[in-house]
Every structure is written in structure tokens, then in C-alpha cells.
């Protein structure tokens, strides 16, 4: 949507990041509205895990811009691309920080709706990684009503991290959509693999609606079956059976790893301290944090693409239903 420049405030000397909307994007009224909403939402959320937004306006030639705090680091997606699966100590710190930032937004009636590693910025702090949540352009403000604002958020989101209700174009999206996305990110942090992968959007949506990802413990033995159960509950197709908040999800992650469920504490602890605490409780990860789930003894191999007429028909039917649901939602 935009280019981002490193800049310095002329009066204060503070380093900032200036996000300038592409001219071709600015011709789209919905895109401009999304950009404006990103500013309005983020500027109202005062939390150290949410990027600080400073200003919004237009340049002399009419380009829309937004000024944000300048962060040194990289997107979480780049970290995962370079490092793959992360050790439990780093996962604990990242998940606790994300959970607190999202919980703060949810308390203000704000649902992010497009949480993904590309929208999480990772900086180096004294005790380890520090995360900041970016891009509230897809946000749903639960306290706001109106056809335009409702329709704007309905279909936005990244396919790999969409909740089932988003994938079906439903309007009753709440904080549990962000719980689903965070659980998908937890799976990826622990395994280095996306929870719902695929080459085509239809394939990804089918998996989100009908399949569960492989248990984390089958891909990384640093995590126990108790951790599997936490991820599975966070990714439940029925939002009523997920964790009710991101903090509840983070608390379950902590218990599954043998730590006390104080999310605030572990969000501030250094990675070295977390690592020592984990190593001092080597058997604690065998204690279930949620009722145990039953997994198949083997993971079936994926069907080859276009392996049968039935698969093609099913894919087409699901895509048709998804399109109908989205169009209906935007017109309602």
C-alpha cells in the first residue's frame, strides 16, 4: 500500500518512520479509509506493544502520509524465515508480549483482524526480543456501526491466518478471531512452518475450515503434547470453544511449558531468565494445561493437486460459497 521512509522531525530531532500511500492506491476510497483508520485506531491505543502513531495528513502534492515511531529491527516473518522454529524461551517472551498488546486493544473494542508475522515488528531489547504490533488498517471497531465501516473490515485479512468465521465472510467477528491468528502464529513460532499452508487461496481456506495442522510436538520435540492441546484449542473451528482472550491463550502456553501463568511477569523477563526457569522444570511440560485432545497416530499425506474430480468439485463449491458469503456480507 505504501512506501516507508526513515526521517527526522525538523523541530524535535526525533527519528521517525513516515509511511506514504502509493498514488495508485490513493485512488481507491476504501484503501484511503483503511489507511486513515490505521492512524485513528493506533493513535488511540497507548500501549508499549502497539506501534506509536504520531501524525496523519497530506503532503503538498496530495499524497497521504502517516508518521510513526522509528523502530530498529525486522518483521517477525523475516526472523522466522532466517531462523525457523524458535526455542521455547523466545516463544514465551513473544507470545506474552503479543497477548498483552492485543488484550489492551480488545479492551477498547478494537479487533485487529489481520494479525500475521508481517504485521509484528521485532526489535532487540536488553532482555531479548521486543515486539510491536503494526497495521490496524483491517481493524473492526465494535463500538462503531454503519454499512461502510462494517463492509470495509469484512473480507480483509491474510488467508493463512484467517479464522474460519473470517474465511466464510461472517460479520460476527470478535476478539476470538485474533485469538485464532495468535494461535496460528504460536504454531509457526514453535515449528517454523505455517499452520495452514498452500499454494492457492482455495487450498488454504479449505484447510482452515476443515483441517487441523500437525501437532507441534510431532515437528519439534522441544514442545510437549500439553503444548499441542493449547494450540489446538486456540485454533478451534468453533470460536465458542477457543480461549476467550489472548491472555487466556498465553496463560495456557505458560502452564504447558511448566511456568506460572503470570503473563505480565514473563513478558518482562529476559530470555535467559525464562530459559533457566524452563530448564529447572524439565518434567513440568508433561502436565496438561487443557483437557487432552486425541490425535491420529499418523498424519495423512496431502492429496495431489487435481487428483480427482471430487476434489476439484469440492474446491469449486467452497470457493463459490465463500464468494456468495462475502458479497452478501458487503451488501447487507
N, C-alpha and C positions, 0 to 999 in steps of 0.2 A: 504493500500500500504506500510505502514512503521510503525516503532516504533519511538516514540519521547522521547528524554531524556532531563532532566534538567542538565545543565553543567555550568562550569565556564571557561572563557577564561584564559589560562595559563599566558599570558603576561599582559593583562589589568585587570583581575579580574572581568570582566563584566559577569553577569549571562546571559546565552543564552539557547535556545532550539535547540537541534540537532535532525533532522529528518533523520533516516537511512532506506533506502529502503530494504524491505524484500528480501532475496536471491532468493526466488521463483519468486518474481515479477521482479527482475532484469534480469531474463532470457527472459523477454518479451521486445523486442526492442521498441515497441510502448509505453510501460509503462515507460521505461527509458527516452524516448524522452519527454513524458509528464512531468516527474519529472524535467528534465533539463529545459524545457520551463517554468515550475512554477518558477524556480530560475531566469531565464533570464528576465522574464516579471516582477515579483515582485521587483527585484533589480533595474529595470529601472523606477519604479513608486515611486517617492518620495512624499508620502502624509501621513499625520498623521492618516488617516483612513484605510490605507493599511499596512499590517504587513511588518516590515522592514526585508529584507533578506540580510544576511551578507556574506555568503560564500557557495561554492559548490565544491565537489570533490569526491575522492575515498579514502577509508581507506587502510591501508597496505594489508588487505586481499581482497581488490577489491570491498568492499561494497560502494554504492553511498550514499553520505550524503549531507544535506543542513543545514546550520546554520542560525537561525532566532533570532530576539529579543525575550526575555523571557517575557511572559505576565501572570499576576495573574488574575484568573477568571474562566470562563466556557464558553462553547459553548452556543449560543442563544437557540439552541434546548433543552438543559438541563434546561435553565431558563423557557422556555415555558412548559416543562414537569412538573416542580415543581409548577409554579405559574399560569399556564393557561393564560386567557386573561389579558392583561396589561392595566393599566389606560392610558387615553389619554396623560398625561404629559410625561410619559416614551415613549410612541409610537412616539410622536413628536420628542423627542431627538434622538431616534434610527433611525427613518426614515430620518431625516435631515442629520445625520452623514453618513449614508449609501449612500444617494443620492449624497453627495459631493465626497465621495471616488470613487464611480462608475463613476461619471461625469468626474473626473480627468483622470481615466483610458480610458474612451471613447474618451477624447480629444487627447490622444496619440494613438488612433486607436486600443485600446485593448477592446475586449468584453469578459467578464468573462465566460459566457455560463453555469456555474454550481453554480449559486448563490442559497444558501439554508441556513437555520438556523445552520446546522452543519459546514458551512464554514464562520460563523460570530462569532467572539470571543468577549465576553462581559467582561469588567473589571470595577472595581469600581473606579470612579473618585471623585473629590471634589464636583462636582455639580450633580452627578448621574452616570448613565452608560456611559461607553466609549466603542465604538465598533471598531473592526479591521477586515478587510476583508481578508480571507485566501484563499489558494489553487487556484492559477491561472493556474493549470495544464490543464484545459479544454479550455483554452483561444483561441480565434481566433484573430490573428494579421491581421488586414485588409490591412496593408501595405506589407504583405508577401504573395507570391503566390507560387504554387508548389503542385504537386499531393500529396506528403506525408503529408505536413503540412495541406493542405485542408482536406484530408481524416481523419486525426487524430482528428480534432475537430467536425466532422460531427454528430456522434451519441452519444457523451459524454454528460452527464447531468443527473440530478436526475429526475426520472419520475414525481414526484409531482410538480415540479417547472419548467418543460419544457414548452417553448412556443409552440403554435400549429405548427409553422414552424419547430421547432426542432423535434417535435413528428412525423412530416411527412418526416424527413430526408432531408429537403431542404438545399441548400447551401447558400442562400441569407440571412444569419443571421447577424443582426447588433445590435446596442445598444438597440433597442426596445425589443430584447429578454431578456436583463437584466431588462428592464422596466417591462415586464410581470412577471418575477421572483420576483422583488421587490414588485409589487402589490399583488402577492400571499402571500408574507411574511407579508405585511401590513394587509391583511385579517386575517392571523393567529395570529398576534400580538394583534389584536383587539377582536378576538373571542376565541382564544385558540384552534381553530380547523383548520386543513389544508384545503385549498380551494378546492383541488381536491384529495380526499381520495379514498382508495380502497385496497382490499387485493391482487389484481393481477395487473401486469403492463398493461394488455389489458384494464382492467376496468378503470384505471387511465387515460390512453391515450384517451379512448372514451369520458370521461368527459371533458378533456382538449379540445378536438376537437369539442364537440357538446353541452356541458352544461355550465351553469354559476353556481357558488357557491351561497348558500343562502345569501341574503343581510346582511351585518354586523349588521345593526340596528335590525334585527329580532332575533339576537343571543346575542346582548349586547346593552342595551338601553342607554349606555353612549355615543353612536355614533348615529348621525342623518342620515336622508335619503340623505343629501348632501354628507356625507362621503361614503355612498353606491355608489353614482354616480362616485366618484373618483376611487374607487376600480374597478367598472365595466368597466370604460374606460381603466384603466391600464391593465385589463385582456381581452381586446377585442380580438376576434379571428383574426381579420384583423389588422396587425401591423400598417398599414397606419392610422388607427383610434385610435391608442393608443397615449399616451403622447409621444412627440418626444425625451424626455430625462428624466433621473431620477430626475433632478432638477425640471422640469415641474411637475412631479408627486408629489414631496414633496411640491411644492408651492400650488398645488391644495389641498393636505391634510391640510395644514395650513389654507387656506381660508375656507375649510369646517368646521374647528374647531373654526372659528372666530378670527384667528390670521392674522397679516400681513404676506405677502408672502416673508419674508426675511429668506431664508434657512440658510445662514451663521450665522445670529444672533441667531436663535433658536437652532442651533446645539451646540452653546457655552453656552446658558443659562442653569442655574441649573433647575432641575426638580421642585423644589419649586417655582422658578420664573415662569416657564411655567404653573404650576398648578394655581398660583394666577392670571395669565393673562386669563386663561380659565374660572376661576370662576367669573372674573369681566365682562365676556361677555356671560352670560348664554343663551341669546336668539340668539346670532350670529350664532350658528350652524344651524339655520333654513334657512340661506341664502345659496342658491345653488352656488357651485363653478364651476360646469359644467352643461350643459343643462340636465334637469331631465330625468331619464330613467323610463320606465314603467315596473313594476314587477308584477308577478302573485299574486293574493290575497292569494293563499296558495301554499306551496311547495309540489309537488307530492312526494309520498313515493317512494323510490327506488324499482325497480323490484327485486323480489327474484332471487337469482342465479339459472341459468338454468330453469327459469320459463317457457320458451317457446323455441320451435325450432328456431323461428325467431331471438331471442336474441343471441342464440348460433351461428347461421349463420352469423349475423351481426358482432359479435365479431371476428369470424374467418376471415371474409372478411377484416375487418380493420387491423388485425394483418398481414395478407398476404400482403396487400398494403403497410403497414409500412415497412415490411422486404424488399419488392421489391424496395421501395424508398431508403432505407438505402444502400442496395447493389449497386444500380445504382449510388448513390452519391459517394460511396467509390471507385468505378471503373472508374468514369468519371474524 
